[in-house]
Amino acid sequence: MHMPDAANSGDSFDVIVVGAGNAALCAALSAQEQGARVVVLERAPEEESGGNSRFTAGAIRVAYRGVDDLRELMPDLTEDEIAQTDFGTYTEDQFFDDMFRVTRNRTDPVLCEILVRRSFETLKWLRGKGVRFQPIWGRQAFKVDGKFKFWGGLTVEAWGGGPGLVQAETEACRKRGIEIRYRSRATRILTDGFRVQGVQVKTPGRLYELRAPAVILAAGGFQGDAEMRTRYLGPGWELAKVRGTRFNTGDGIKMALDIGASPFGNWSGCHAVQWDFNAPEYGDLAVGDAFQKHSYPWSVLVNANGRRFLDEGADFRNYTYAKYGRVVLEQPGNFAWQVFDRKVLHLLRDEYRIKQVTKVRADTLEELAQKLEGVDGKAFLEEIRAYNAAVRTDIPFNPNVKDGRRTEGLAINKSNWANTIEEPPFEAYQVGCGITFTFGGLRIDPETRVLDQDQEPIGGLYACGELVGGIFYFNYPGGSGLINGAVFGKIAGATAVADLRRNA
Ligand SMILES: Cc1cc2nc3c(=O)[nH]c(=O)nc-3n(C[C@H](O)[C@H](O)[C@H](O)COP(=O)(O)OP(=O)(O)OC[C@H]3O[C@@H](n4cnc5c(N)ncnc54)[C@H](O)[C@@H]3O)c2cc1C
């Protein structure tokens, strides 16, 4: 394809994609599929590339009507596996309901509709590019009466998790002749005031202008920048740990705002989880997402005052985990302890058994109270006594459903999965706040064109993934980040090329 303005000194590309995470690689594959010459710019060195996408477990939310749909995504499923599993359904309506409920009806209805309705076809498309999927038996299903039952609308994960996903997408790009330039940071968008003309690129030894008539921004949110976090999310956010890549410092957002793009969405909101209190400042690819501590629905969560401060069982984990990091950050000392007794220890996820964990174990509650660093032990013992007395032990415990086994009469009740804390051994895990990604970003039209402050498209500029605003507010249904990047990445690649053809 020969587009106008595509000539560079030595290079000739139709589309520049900024970033090499899931959204970017989907955009690159999609633009290439339409006949464009595509180059991908990735700021990180190759060994640290792949963005937040590589840090994930690869869980992907997708609407499906039943096992036949899942078979299309996962043709390797055996009859035995199907017989042993209740996959249920996760309809488009359920996906809509989840999005609207957790975002308190703020999600942009047009973008949300695209996300939901194109989720299945997009994963099928990715499968066609060589990305493989499998059911998330380990983390999203419990075995009941000999059968695995999925409980949270989240059934599919990429083969090999986030690293496997990024690797498969990278290989798919390479196979199709898409060049990926590592250690290549886009620092400025080139524009004639009407259309973009490329980007300025900084490498360790060189600053150069790379020209192309279309630029797709997929460079992630601003969670990696402590100053922006504090400015937009609020005081205290500089103290949060970053769960994923250190390279998402808001570059794509800032570059676009600099040329007049419109900010959109929940700029003071973010996805943040309970994360090991002593985790490093940024994510560690060797540990991946295992600093998270997501079995808190089976726990009692106490702060430095020894007090509970939230409803650990308000909903399935998938619908509360992304907002509870903020609540922990707001506690005195910015930490909390998740406390479990013997009855539920077998339910703890793998991440509780990693080497780098802040954990104490005790045979009596009094001993535990002494071991909970930073906690008022006397208040803690009172709190546990009051909590134990309030548990409706007559209601059976069932981790697969919202079982209604609750506390009654407490200032903050636990709505489901309430078990007493009384059988030794006791284990407790110290958590702080780990930020995943920011919700505020750029305003796009339904075809991913970046809009300016007059809500007109900025010619040749597109955006997808974390740096787009308007989709997530306050909270987030687990597994939506990857599908968001894939759906809008695919659209961005196709739109960029269609616009080029129209303008040629
Ligand atoms: C620990 C963890 C676990 C998660 N688990 C899941 C999960 O299981 N399921 C799910 O759906 N979501 C999960 N998420 C969220 C998910 O990772 C993100 O929503 C999604 O991957 C974002 O994709 P993206 O392509 O927009 O950004 P990224 O994958 O972060 O890619 C952005 C890329 O842009 C690059 N970049 C930044 N600035 C520049 C620049 N100036 N020039 C060039 N390149 C630049 C970065 O280096 C990076 O590679 C998780 C996130 C984390 C951190």
The ligand as an ORCA input file, in Angstrom:
! r2SCAN-3c Opt
* xyz 0 1
  C      -0.142     -7.521     37.774
  C      -1.263     -7.284     36.802
  C      -2.188     -8.284     36.557
  C      -3.231     -8.059     35.658
  N      -4.082     -9.090     35.385
  C      -4.984     -8.939     34.398
  C      -5.737    -10.048     33.934
  O      -5.529    -11.204     34.350
  N      -6.678     -9.814     32.970
  C      -6.878     -8.583     32.418
  O      -7.738     -8.427     31.556
  N      -6.140     -7.516     32.814
  C      -5.199     -7.673     33.772
  N      -4.431     -6.600     34.128
  C      -4.671     -5.310     33.458
  C      -4.051     -5.364     32.062
  O      -2.691     -5.677     32.192
  C      -4.125     -4.057     31.330
  O      -5.392     -3.507     31.393
  C      -3.770     -4.265     29.860
  O      -2.742     -5.196     29.724
  C      -3.349     -2.965     29.249
  O      -2.920     -3.204     27.931
  P      -2.304     -2.046     27.093
  O      -1.819     -2.687     25.840
  O      -3.217     -0.897     27.028
  O      -1.035     -1.540     27.958
  P       0.337     -2.267     28.249
  O       0.249     -3.724     28.093
  O       0.812     -1.751     29.550
  O       1.293     -1.734     27.098
  C       1.723     -0.401     27.037
  C       3.108     -0.393     26.414
  O       3.462      0.932     26.032
  C       4.846      1.095     26.251
  N       5.126      2.531     26.289
  C       4.820      3.419     27.259
  N       5.211      4.653     26.888
  C       5.754      4.539     25.665
  C       6.334      5.469     24.760
  N       6.419      6.768     25.045
  N       6.826      5.008     23.574
  C       6.773      3.674     23.267
  N       6.228      2.760     24.099
  C       5.709      3.194     25.273
  C       5.091      0.357     27.538
  O       6.455      0.027     27.693
  C       4.197     -0.863     27.359
  O       4.892     -1.926     26.761
  C      -3.371     -6.802     35.017
  C      -2.424     -5.806     35.235
  C      -1.369     -6.039     36.112
  C      -0.352     -4.954     36.318
*
